[in-house]
Amino acid sequence: MLNDTERKLLRILFNRNGHQNTRILIPELARLAGRETGQIRKALERLHEERFIEWESDYAKVIPGWQLYAK
């Protein structure tokens, strides 16, 4: 089960990757989510472990089909 920060990040990444197809850096994610950068990194690590996203250095990409498993 995802916590609020993880769900919020997943939604931000999904919207950014799907509509604008641009990279989003951790400081910008922190600003958009209203969270600290440490919280963002921890949430990104968890999303990566749970296979919701691919995360390479400072770039995160949503793995297609995550909506089926997010329930």
C-alpha positions as CSV (number, residue, x, y, z in Angstrom):
1,M,0.0,0.0,0.0
2,L,1.4,3.4,-1.0
3,N,1.4,6.3,1.4
4,D,0.2,9.8,0.5
5,T,3.6,11.1,-0.6
6,E,4.2,8.1,-2.9
7,R,0.7,8.3,-4.4
8,K,1.1,12.1,-5.0
9,L,4.5,11.6,-6.7
10,L,3.2,8.8,-8.8
11,R,0.3,11.0,-10.0
12,I,2.7,14.0,-10.7
13,L,5.1,11.7,-12.6
14,F,2.3,10.1,-14.6
15,N,0.9,13.5,-15.6
16,R,4.3,15.0,-16.4
17,N,5.5,12.0,-18.4
18,G,2.2,11.4,-20.2
19,H,1.3,15.0,-21.2
20,Q,4.5,16.9,-21.4
21,N,7.1,14.1,-21.8
22,T,9.7,16.1,-20.0
23,R,12.2,15.3,-17.2
24,I,11.4,16.5,-13.8
25,L,14.1,16.9,-11.2
26,I,13.8,16.2,-7.5
27,P,13.8,19.8,-6.4
28,E,10.9,20.5,-8.7
29,L,9.1,17.3,-7.5
30,A,9.5,18.6,-3.9
31,R,8.0,22.0,-4.9
32,L,5.1,20.4,-6.7
33,A,4.4,17.9,-4.0
34,G,5.0,20.3,-1.1
35,R,7.4,17.9,0.5
36,E,11.1,17.9,1.6
37,T,13.7,16.5,-0.8
38,G,14.5,13.8,1.6
39,Q,10.9,12.6,1.6
40,I,10.9,12.7,-2.2
41,R,14.0,10.6,-2.4
42,K,12.6,8.0,0.1
43,A,9.3,7.9,-1.8
44,L,11.0,7.5,-5.2
45,E,13.2,4.6,-3.8
46,R,10.0,2.9,-2.5
47,L,8.2,3.4,-5.9
48,H,11.2,2.0,-7.6
49,E,11.4,-1.0,-5.3
50,E,7.7,-1.7,-5.9
51,R,8.2,-1.4,-9.7
52,F,5.9,1.6,-10.2
53,I,8.7,3.7,-11.7
54,E,12.1,3.4,-13.4
55,W,14.5,5.8,-11.7
56,E,17.9,6.7,-13.1
57,S,20.0,9.2,-11.2
58,D,17.7,12.3,-11.2
59,Y,15.1,11.1,-13.8
60,A,12.0,9.1,-13.0
61,K,9.7,7.5,-15.5
62,V,6.4,5.7,-14.8
63,I,6.2,2.1,-15.9
64,P,3.2,1.6,-18.2
65,G,0.4,-0.4,-16.6
66,W,0.9,0.7,-13.0
67,Q,-2.7,1.7,-12.7
68,L,-3.7,-2.0,-12.7
69,Y,-1.5,-2.8,-9.7
70,A,-2.0,0.4,-7.6
71,K,-5.3,-0.7,-6.1
